[in-house]
């Protein structure tokens, strides 16, 4: 702060020393021995000490003289008409408390930020004004001034001292101490905090035995507004070095959600299986949806990045096939890729339907490889019972496509995806000459298929220990002629249920169509492993299980056993 003259320098010094802004007036320039504060009238003008004439309004508080003329902006800056100069002989010292909100609003509106306004905005102790005025007088008298014996005081509406209820138990809980009420009082009172009964005591509680204290905050501590601020003062006075150092434990432990763990497991497994993850754009052309025969209506994009790709995908198939075709064009065949992404379709309301899918494209492989991978994915997630049923799927070969169903213990079923082989005409559209096995699982969202739900919501087995049998096993091969409408997985499930607990595994190892097989029929050959948990199977047991499985398949699926 630059020095001006003795009187102004003393005024600024006291402001820095005590934090109380004050102002000095040339008594000879005042109209009558009177100072007052009021709100400004709309359009009233004042030339401030910086030489700028300012227009005031009813939201500004001003200081006026005996003629009710404005001579200063309260809490911001004095007026030029009463400025201390070389001819000044008599000085009036004014120190006051002004509302922080009003001072801040005036300073901001007028663009006049001063040392005084900054302090009033942050909060000034209402009780220090008289001390500051006497301090200014003392320093001026030391310089040779004569002090008038009377000090005029006008009391307005001052803020009441703030009383904060402090719980001794809360203090100890936060600081890990064992203080009592007298200890807390002894730490606070030397720094100006008065300790007494609480401001509010619950009904029926004896003030003498409660651990609540009413702490009166001194006027020079406007920053202390709540219980935690008082606790900080107790900690500071008690000594940080004496506080026990500990890290509080949170009841909430960070971690992945079940869905996040499942998605990571899927990525790890597919990567280990030799598939590379891709991230095609979600935008496709209407022709893409037409080629794959999409069953859903695409959502049109108002401002597409590319004019040809103007709709959102309803399936992951176009993007995966485009990637396979791109690799094929660069003489890279037999790629295995997958994607976890969102699909969209026009819904009944204004907001489109959205769901998440897993799609896997296996170039150079057929539908049987895709079906096997679908089984392994479900096994990794703990989904024990699924069935693959022949059904037409958009974009896949009509005779080599199926829906995947998850079965629960009560016999209910939920459609969770599709599997098969890409239709050659669809592959040709993307420049693909090789066979492409394809599987798709819905992970969550609305039902895009007939009664479809999500793979991650399918019934799963309860994790638990399963002892491994030490008994020898026996393998049994059975081949059946069945209609093309019968799914291989459905027949396998019949074999499992008919064999009971002795069936360790059922695996399809051959599918045959030929001159010896009736039209629209095929031969399905299964290898069934039989094993007991506590004994070696006898010839009679093996014969009985074999007959039960043959009877079950022939009766339920109109099948014939091939010799």
SEMI-827143 format. One record per residue (C-alpha): x, y, z; residue number from 0. Coordinates in nm, 3 decimals, always signed. Example, Ala and Ser with C-alpha at 12.3 -4.5 7.8 and 13.67 -1.06 7.14 Angstrom:
2
         u         v         w    nr
    +1.230    -0.450    +0.780     0
    +1.367    -0.106    +0.714     1
END
This chain:
563
         u         v         w    nr
    +0.000    +0.000    +0.000     0
    +0.154    +0.328    -0.109     1
    +0.208    +0.603    +0.156     2
    -0.003    +0.918    +0.120     3
    +0.007    +1.133    +0.435     4
    +0.028    +1.082    +0.811     5
    -0.347    +1.055    +0.877     6
    -0.427    +0.819    +0.586     7
    -0.119    +0.607    +0.659     8
    -0.226    +0.563    +1.023     9
    -0.575    +0.464    +0.908    10
    -0.434    +0.199    +0.672    11
    -0.189    +0.077    +0.934    12
    -0.466    +0.012    +1.186    13
    -0.666    -0.173    +0.919    14
    -0.370    -0.402    +0.860    15
    -0.300    -0.436    +1.232    16
    -0.651    -0.513    +1.360    17
    -0.833    -0.617    +1.042    18
    -1.090    -0.338    +1.090    19
    -1.134    -0.098    +0.797    20
    -1.184    +0.267    +0.903    21
    -1.209    +0.604    +0.732    22
    -1.093    +0.957    +0.809    23
    -1.280    +1.272    +0.705    24
    -1.176    +1.638    +0.690    25
    -1.410    +1.789    +0.951    26
    -1.406    +2.127    +0.779    27
    -1.548    +1.966    +0.462    28
    -1.846    +1.815    +0.644    29
    -2.176    +2.002    +0.637    30
    -2.245    +2.009    +1.011    31
    -2.110    +1.779    +1.283    32
    -2.305    +1.475    +1.170    33
    -2.243    +1.138    +1.001    34
    -2.517    +0.892    +0.911    35
    -2.568    +0.578    +0.701    36
    -2.858    +0.511    +0.467    37
    -2.935    +0.344    +0.134    38
    -2.867    +0.549    -0.176    39
    -3.145    +0.698    -0.382    40
    -3.178    +0.579    -0.740    41
    -2.957    +0.795    -0.962    42
    -2.762    +0.957    -0.676    43
    -2.400    +1.036    -0.770    44
    -2.070    +1.035    -0.584    45
    -1.713    +1.118    -0.685    46
    -1.498    +0.867    -0.500    47
    -1.137    +0.910    -0.386    48
    -1.009    +0.761    -0.714    49
    -1.160    +1.058    -0.901    50
    -1.438    +0.860    -1.074    51
    -1.796    +0.985    -1.056    52
    -2.027    +0.691    -0.990    53
    -2.402    +0.649    -1.020    54
    -2.558    +0.479    -0.717    55
    -2.874    +0.280    -0.661    56
    -3.106    +0.169    -0.379    57
    -2.893    -0.145    -0.316    58
    -2.590    +0.065    -0.214    59
    -2.527    +0.179    +0.144    60
    -2.377    +0.527    +0.169    61
    -2.242    +0.766    +0.434    62
    -2.402    +1.114    +0.443    63
    -2.326    +1.443    +0.624    64
    -2.550    +1.694    +0.801    65
    -2.708    +1.804    +0.472    66
    -2.785    +1.441    +0.380    67
    -2.526    +1.466    +0.101    68
    -2.344    +1.144    +0.008    69
    -1.979    +1.162    +0.115    70
    -1.876    +0.793    +0.092    71
    -1.961    +0.439    -0.009    72
    -2.004    +0.243    +0.313    73
    -1.736    -0.024    +0.347    74
    -1.592    +0.041    +0.001    75
    -1.439    +0.388    -0.054    76
    -1.476    +0.743    +0.072    77
    -1.578    +1.047    -0.130    78
    -1.341    +1.305    -0.277    79
    -1.529    +1.597    -0.116    80
    -1.407    +1.512    +0.237    81
    -1.061    +1.385    +0.144    82
    -0.770    +1.455    +0.381    83
    -0.537    +1.715    +0.232    84
    -0.249    +1.948    +0.319    85
    -0.492    +2.206    +0.461    86
    -0.669    +1.961    +0.693    87
    -0.655    +2.059    +1.062    88
    -0.943    +1.864    +1.217    89
    -1.007    +1.495    +1.149    90
    -1.308    +1.274    +1.215    91
    -1.235    +0.899    +1.246    92
    -1.516    +0.659    +1.154    93
    -1.507    +0.282    +1.218    94
    -1.812    +0.061    +1.166    95
    -1.940    -0.285    +1.082    96
    -2.121    -0.325    +0.749    97
    -2.316    -0.622    +0.614    98
    -2.077    -0.840    +0.409    99
    -2.339    -0.925    +0.144   100
    -2.429    -0.561    +0.080   101
    -2.068    -0.448    +0.061   102
    -1.982    -0.731    -0.176   103
    -2.277    -0.655    -0.406   104
    -2.187    -0.284    -0.426   105
    -1.817    -0.354    -0.493   106
    -1.902    -0.604    -0.767   107
    -2.161    -0.384    -0.938   108
    -1.935    -0.082    -0.945   109
    -1.619    -0.279    -1.021   110
    -1.454    -0.119    -0.719   111
    -1.260    -0.381    -0.521   112
    -1.070    -0.220    -0.230   113
    -0.880    -0.332    +0.080   114
    -1.181    -0.234    +0.292   115
    -1.443    -0.411    +0.081   116
    -1.235    -0.731    +0.069   117
    -1.221    -0.744    +0.448   118
    -1.590    -0.667    +0.499   119
    -1.685    -0.938    +0.247   120
    -1.481    -1.201    +0.434   121
    -1.619    -1.091    +0.772   122
    -1.507    -0.837    +1.029   123
    -1.544    -0.868    +1.405   124
    -1.836    -0.640    +1.505   125
    -1.675    -0.573    +1.843   126
    -1.343    -0.435    +1.722   127
    -1.465    -0.108    +1.565   128
    -1.431    +0.097    +1.886   129
    -1.086    -0.049    +1.955   130
    -0.973    +0.044    +1.602   131
    -1.102    +0.403    +1.637   132
    -0.911    +0.447    +1.966   133
    -0.600    +0.294    +1.811   134
    -0.610    +0.549    +1.525   135
    -0.651    +0.829    +1.781   136
    -0.361    +0.698    +1.991   137
    -0.120    +0.692    +1.698   138
    -0.223    +1.040    +1.583   139
    -0.186    +1.180    +1.936   140
    +0.163    +1.034    +1.948   141
    +0.232    +1.247    +1.639   142
    +0.114    +1.566    +1.813   143
    -0.261    +1.570    +1.753   144
    -0.510    +1.674    +2.021   145
    -0.784    +1.424    +2.103   146
    -1.143    +1.543    +2.152   147
    -1.278    +1.385    +2.475   148
    -1.605    +1.248    +2.326   149
    -1.657    +0.939    +2.106   150
    -1.998    +0.907    +1.940   151
    -2.144    +0.557    +1.908   152
    -2.449    +0.453    +1.703   153
    -2.557    +0.090    +1.735   154
    -2.737    -0.072    +1.447   155
    -2.847    -0.432    +1.393   156
    -2.538    -0.640    +1.461   157
    -2.508    -1.016    +1.412   158
    -2.553    -1.216    +1.730   159
    -2.260    -1.427    +1.851   160
    -2.276    -1.774    +1.699   161
    -2.324    -2.060    +1.949   162
    -2.227    -2.404    +1.819   163
    -2.332    -2.726    +1.992   164
    -2.027    -2.951    +2.030   165
    -2.050    -3.316    +2.137   166
    -1.755    -3.431    +2.341   167
    -1.811    -3.785    +2.218   168
    -1.791    -3.665    +1.860   169
    -1.465    -3.486    +1.935   170
    -1.316    -3.808    +2.074   171
    -1.451    -4.016    +1.785   172
    -1.289    -3.790    +1.526   173
    -0.959    -3.736    +1.706   174
    -0.924    -4.081    +1.871   175
    -0.884    -3.911    +2.211   176
    -1.040    -3.957    +2.555   177
    -1.111    -3.593    +2.647   178
    -1.392    -3.489    +2.881   179
    -1.593    -3.166    +2.891   180
    -1.349    -2.975    +3.120   181
    -1.059    -3.075    +2.893   182
    -1.237    -2.939    +2.586   183
    -1.325    -2.616    +2.770   184
    -0.966    -2.574    +2.885   185
    -0.843    -2.599    +2.528   186
    -1.096    -2.358    +2.377   187
    -1.133    -2.078    +2.632   188
    -0.771    -1.948    +2.612   189
    -0.822    -1.870    +2.241   190
    -1.146    -1.678    +2.292   191
    -1.413    -1.947    +2.259   192
    -1.658    -1.920    +2.549   193
    -1.791    -2.257    +2.666   194
    -2.129    -2.292    +2.834   195
    -2.454    -2.490    +2.820   196
    -2.564    -2.606    +2.474   197
    -2.791    -2.380    +2.273   198
    -3.044    -2.661    +2.231   199
    -3.082    -2.958    +2.465   200
    -3.306    -3.257    +2.376   201
    -3.617    -3.279    +2.591   202
    -3.568    -3.491    +2.901   203
    -3.187    -3.474    +2.894   204
    -3.008    -3.330    +3.198   205
    -2.766    -3.056    +3.088   206
    -2.537    -3.146    +3.379   207
    -2.477    -3.500    +3.250   208
    -2.496    -3.453    +2.873   209
    -2.174    -3.442    +2.676   210
    -2.297    -3.146    +2.471   211
    -2.130    -2.806    +2.510   212
    -2.245    -2.467    +2.383   213
    -1.936    -2.300    +2.233   214
    -1.969    -1.928    +2.157   215
    -1.754    -1.833    +1.860   216
    -1.560    -1.506    +1.902   217
    -1.637    -1.230    +1.656   218
    -1.292    -1.246    +1.497   219
    -1.346    -1.608    +1.387   220
    -1.617    -1.591    +1.118   221
    -1.465    -1.904    +0.964   222
    -1.582    -2.123    +1.255   223
    -1.938    -2.204    +1.156   224
    -1.997    -2.566    +1.263   225
    -1.903    -2.841    +1.503   226
    -1.623    -2.972    +1.285   227
    -1.452    -2.630    +1.294   228
    -1.451    -2.641    +1.674   229
    -1.310    -2.995    +1.662   230
    -1.026    -2.863    +1.446   231
    -0.947    -2.600    +1.708   232
    -0.944    -2.864    +1.980   233
    -0.705    -3.076    +1.771   234
    -0.476    -2.780    +1.708   235
    -0.463    -2.685    +2.076   236
    -0.428    -3.047    +2.192   237
    -0.136    -3.094    +1.953   238
    -0.128    -3.290    +1.630   239
    +0.179    -3.482    +1.748   240
    -0.023    -3.624    +2.039   241
    -0.304    -3.756    +1.821   242
    -0.310    -4.126    +1.741   243
    -0.237    -4.186    +1.374   244
    -0.481    -4.424    +1.204   245
    -0.653    -4.472    +0.870   246
    -1.032    -4.501    +0.902   247
    -1.190    -4.806    +0.744   248
    -1.473    -4.757    +0.502   249
    -1.768    -4.999    +0.502   250
    -1.767    -4.969    +0.123   251
    -1.494    -5.172    -0.045   252
    -1.413    -5.093    -0.404   253
    -1.439    -5.363    -0.666   254
    -1.593    -5.472    -0.991   255
    -1.961    -5.547    -1.022   256
    -2.072    -5.896    -1.118   257
    -2.148    -5.778    -1.471   258
    -1.804    -5.618    -1.509   259
    -1.637    -5.939    -1.393   260
    -1.840    -6.142    -1.643   261
    -1.747    -5.911    -1.932   262
    -1.379    -5.930    -1.841   263
    -1.402    -6.308    -1.819   264
    -1.558    -6.322    -2.166   265
    -1.283    -6.104    -2.313   266
    -1.009    -6.311    -2.150   267
    -1.159    -6.640    -2.261   268
    -1.221    -6.539    -2.622   269
    -0.872    -6.391    -2.646   270
    -0.727    -6.716    -2.508   271
    -0.934    -6.905    -2.765   272
    -0.751    -6.722    -3.045   273
    -1.004    -6.445    -3.118   274
    -0.907    -6.080    -3.160   275
    -1.137    -5.807    -3.031   276
    -1.256    -5.550    -3.285   277
    -1.442    -5.223    -3.244   278
    -1.624    -5.132    -3.566   279
    -1.831    -4.817    -3.586   280
    -2.196    -4.845    -3.482   281
    -2.307    -4.677    -3.807   282
    -2.409    -4.893    -4.105   283
    -2.582    -4.834    -4.434   284
    -2.946    -4.929    -4.494   285
    -2.813    -5.179    -4.749   286
    -2.626    -5.365    -4.473   287
    -2.948    -5.420    -4.280   288
    -3.124    -5.528    -4.598   289
    -2.850    -5.779    -4.689   290
    -2.861    -5.954    -4.350   291
    -3.242    -5.943    -4.349   292
    -3.260    -5.757    -4.020   293
    -3.577    -5.822    -3.821   294
    -3.560    -5.481    -3.655   295
    -3.596    -5.129    -3.799   296
    -3.276    -4.925    -3.784   297
    -3.258    -4.584    -3.618   298
    -3.177    -4.313    -3.871   299
    -2.899    -4.071    -3.776   300
    -2.979    -3.702    -3.832   301
    -2.616    -3.600    -3.898   302
    -2.421    -3.910    -4.011   303
    -2.042    -3.893    -4.039   304
    -2.068    -4.060    -4.381   305
    -2.379    -4.011    -4.593   306
    -2.393    -4.380    -4.687   307
    -2.380    -4.497    -4.322   308
    -2.694    -4.325    -4.201   309
    -2.847    -4.577    -3.959   310
    -2.742    -4.739    -3.632   311
    -2.674    -5.112    -3.642   312
    -2.936    -5.359    -3.527   313
    -2.680    -5.642    -3.518   314
    -2.304    -5.682    -3.480   315
    -2.297    -5.907    -3.789   316
    -2.240    -5.634    -4.057   317
    -1.944    -5.481    -3.876   318
    -1.777    -5.817    -3.810   319
    -1.830    -5.934    -4.169   320
    -1.687    -5.606    -4.301   321
    -1.375    -5.672    -4.093   322
    -1.348    -6.030    -4.221   323
    -1.391    -5.903    -4.578   324
    -1.125    -5.635    -4.529   325
    -0.878    -5.901    -4.414   326
    -0.975    -6.128    -4.703   327
    -0.907    -5.845    -4.948   328
    -0.555    -5.828    -4.803   329
    -0.510    -6.206    -4.842   330
    -0.552    -6.276    -4.471   331
    -0.796    -6.562    -4.431   332
    -0.916    -6.767    -4.137   333
    -0.941    -6.474    -3.893   334
    -1.131    -6.514    -3.565   335
    -1.274    -6.193    -3.424   336
    -1.528    -6.086    -3.163   337
    -1.698    -5.766    -3.048   338
    -1.881    -5.655    -2.734   339
    -2.100    -5.366    -2.843   340
    -2.438    -5.198    -2.832   341
    -2.713    -5.237    -3.091   342
    -3.011    -5.012    -3.153   343
    -3.357    -5.038    -3.306   344
    -3.660    -4.817    -3.344   345
    -3.896    -4.879    -3.052   346
    -4.258    -4.806    -2.983   347
    -4.182    -4.475    -2.807   348
    -3.963    -4.176    -2.884   349
    -3.654    -4.336    -2.733   350
    -3.498    -4.619    -2.940   351
    -3.439    -4.965    -2.795   352
    -3.079    -5.038    -2.701   353
    -2.912    -5.361    -2.592   354
    -2.565    -5.507    -2.567   355
    -2.445    -5.805    -2.769   356
    -2.147    -6.038    -2.800   357
    -2.071    -6.137    -3.158   358
    -1.802    -6.383    -3.276   359
    -1.708    -6.446    -3.640   360
    -1.493    -6.753    -3.718   361
    -1.368    -6.730    -4.077   362
    -1.277    -7.061    -4.241   363
    -1.486    -7.256    -3.986   364
    -1.835    -7.396    -4.011   365
    -2.141    -7.400    -3.784   366
    -2.019    -7.694    -3.574   367
    -1.717    -7.494    -3.452   368
    -1.943    -7.202    -3.364   369
    -2.178    -7.432    -3.170   370
    -1.885    -7.581    -2.978   371
    -1.760    -7.233    -2.889   372
    -2.110    -7.133    -2.774   373
    -2.112    -7.432    -2.538   374
    -1.769    -7.341    -2.400   375
    -1.869    -6.979    -2.340   376
    -2.175    -7.088    -2.144   377
    -1.964    -7.335    -1.946   378
    -1.717    -7.059    -1.853   379
    -2.003    -6.849    -1.715   380
    -2.148    -7.144    -1.523   381
    -2.454    -7.190    -1.744   382
    -2.490    -7.568    -1.734   383
    -2.795    -7.644    -1.943   384
    -2.838    -7.493    -2.289   385
    -3.006    -7.620    -2.603   386
    -2.929    -7.531    -2.962   387
    -3.247    -7.560    -3.169   388
    -3.270    -7.531    -3.544   389
    -3.433    -7.200    -3.624   390
    -3.387    -6.952    -3.910   391
    -3.170    -6.654    -3.813   392
    -3.138    -6.335    -4.018   393
    -2.809    -6.329    -4.209   394
    -2.726    -6.696    -4.147   395
    -2.768    -7.001    -4.369   396
    -3.131    -7.118    -4.329   397
    -3.024    -7.482    -4.289   398
    -2.725    -7.409    -4.065   399
    -2.861    -7.170    -3.806   400
    -3.015    -7.212    -3.464   401
    -3.132    -7.032    -3.153   402
    -2.962    -7.091    -2.820   403
    -3.182    -7.148    -2.515   404
    -3.081    -7.162    -2.149   405
    -3.278    -7.406    -1.931   406
    -3.346    -7.375    -1.559   407
    -3.408    -7.642    -1.297   408
    -3.786    -7.605    -1.324   409
    -3.794    -7.677    -1.695   410
    -3.824    -7.315    -1.802   411
    -3.628    -7.184    -2.096   412
    -3.488    -6.848    -2.203   413
    -3.358    -6.758    -2.550   414
    -3.014    -6.603    -2.510   415
    -2.863    -6.595    -2.859   416
    -2.812    -6.752    -3.199   417
    -2.544    -6.960    -3.368   418
    -2.474    -7.096    -3.712   419
    -2.297    -7.023    -4.037   420
    -2.313    -6.704    -4.242   421
    -2.523    -6.734    -4.556   422
    -2.290    -6.747    -4.861   423
    -2.484    -6.469    -5.033   424
    -2.436    -6.245    -4.729   425
    -2.065    -6.327    -4.713   426
    -2.030    -6.259    -5.084   427
    -2.169    -5.908    -5.034   428
    -1.863    -5.835    -4.816   429
    -1.615    -6.009    -5.047   430
    -1.586    -6.329    -4.840   431
    -1.540    -6.659    -5.024   432
    -1.476    -6.885    -4.725   433
    -1.724    -7.027    -4.477   434
    -1.779    -6.817    -4.165   435
    -1.912    -6.961    -3.841   436
    -2.101    -6.706    -3.634   437
    -2.248    -6.686    -3.286   438
    -2.421    -6.400    -3.109   439
    -2.537    -6.362    -2.750   440
    -2.756    -6.087    -2.609   441
    -2.589    -5.957    -2.292   442
    -2.863    -5.722    -2.171   443
    -3.129    -5.474    -2.271   444
    -3.475    -5.503    -2.433   445
    -3.574    -5.830    -2.598   446
    -3.468    -5.814    -2.963   447
    -3.581    -6.173    -3.034   448
    -3.876    -6.393    -2.950   449
    -3.874    -6.401    -2.571   450
    -3.498    -6.341    -2.568   451
    -3.319    -6.233    -2.254   452
    -2.953    -6.177    -2.172   453
    -2.669    -6.430    -2.151   454
    -2.554    -6.278    -1.823   455
    -2.905    -6.318    -1.676   456
    -2.936    -6.688    -1.763   457
    -2.970    -6.940    -1.478   458
    -2.629    -7.052    -1.350   459
    -2.513    -7.336    -1.132   460
    -2.437    -7.264    -0.770   461
    -2.059    -7.272    -0.721   462
    -1.953    -7.561    -0.503   463
    -1.716    -7.851    -0.466   464
    -1.774    -8.153    -0.686   465
    -1.564    -8.460    -0.603   466
    -1.390    -8.628    -0.894   467
    -1.470    -8.995    -0.925   468
    -1.175    -9.231    -0.892   469
    -1.371    -9.513    -1.049   470
    -1.303    -9.627    -1.410   471
    -1.531    -9.494    -1.684   472
    -1.687    -9.661    -1.987   473
    -1.750    -9.500    -2.326   474
    -2.058    -9.581    -2.529   475
    -2.123    -9.474    -2.890   476
    -2.481    -9.438    -3.013   477
    -2.598    -9.313    -3.355   478
    -2.956    -9.215    -3.435   479
    -3.139    -9.118    -3.751   480
    -3.348    -8.811    -3.672   481
    -3.543    -8.549    -3.862   482
    -3.363    -8.230    -3.962   483
    -3.607    -8.042    -3.742   484
    -3.466    -8.211    -3.429   485
    -3.177    -8.026    -3.273   486
    -2.863    -8.217    -3.185   487
    -2.852    -8.052    -2.842   488
    -3.208    -8.155    -2.770   489
    -3.121    -8.517    -2.843   490
    -2.809    -8.485    -2.623   491
    -3.020    -8.351    -2.336   492
    -3.251    -8.650    -2.370   493
    -2.951    -8.884    -2.345   494
    -2.835    -8.706    -2.027   495
    -3.174    -8.717    -1.858   496
    -3.233    -9.082    -1.953   497
    -2.891    -9.190    -1.828   498
    -2.929    -9.013    -1.494   499
    -2.637    -8.962    -1.256   500
    -2.417    -9.214    -1.435   501
    -2.375    -8.989    -1.742   502
    -2.047    -8.798    -1.709   503
    -2.053    -8.637    -2.055   504
    -2.229    -8.648    -2.392   505
    -2.044    -8.534    -2.704   506
    -2.165    -8.520    -3.066   507
    -1.877    -8.645    -3.281   508
    -2.037    -8.704    -3.620   509
    -2.321    -8.582    -3.841   510
    -2.392    -8.775    -4.160   511
    -2.625    -8.739    -4.459   512
    -2.610    -8.989    -4.743   513
    -2.786    -9.246    -4.958   514
    -2.864    -9.468    -4.660   515
    -3.033    -9.181    -4.473   516
    -3.393    -9.082    -4.550   517
    -3.465    -8.747    -4.714   518
    -3.472    -8.453    -4.472   519
    -3.310    -8.669    -4.207   520
    -2.955    -8.701    -4.076   521
    -2.752    -8.932    -3.858   522
    -2.625    -8.800    -3.525   523
    -2.352    -9.001    -3.350   524
    -2.280    -8.941    -2.981   525
    -2.007    -9.060    -2.748   526
    -2.144    -9.100    -2.396   527
    -1.909    -9.142    -2.102   528
    -2.057    -9.337    -1.810   529
    -1.902    -9.333    -1.463   530
    -2.015    -9.397    -1.107   531
    -1.886    -9.205    -0.807   532
    -1.832    -9.498    -0.570   533
    -1.797    -9.821    -0.769   534
    -1.704    -9.978    -1.099   535
    -1.998   -10.010    -1.334   536
    -2.114   -10.365    -1.405   537
    -2.221   -10.506    -1.738   538
    -2.582   -10.512    -1.618   539
    -2.570   -10.141    -1.524   540
    -2.417   -10.047    -1.858   541
    -2.679   -10.250    -2.046   542
    -2.965   -10.095    -1.844   543
    -2.843    -9.736    -1.901   544
    -2.788    -9.803    -2.272   545
    -3.141    -9.933    -2.317   546
    -3.289    -9.640    -2.120   547
    -3.110    -9.386    -2.341   548
    -3.212    -9.561    -2.663   549
    -3.575    -9.578    -2.550   550
    -3.573    -9.216    -2.448   551
    -3.439    -9.085    -2.781   552
    -3.652    -9.310    -3.004   553
    -3.973    -9.232    -2.819   554
    -3.929    -8.854    -2.775   555
    -3.777    -8.768    -3.112   556
    -3.921    -9.033    -3.349   557
    -3.564    -9.149    -3.404   558
    -3.418    -9.483    -3.516   559
    -3.106    -9.642    -3.374   560
    -2.840    -9.706    -3.638   561
    -2.664   -10.040    -3.604   562
END
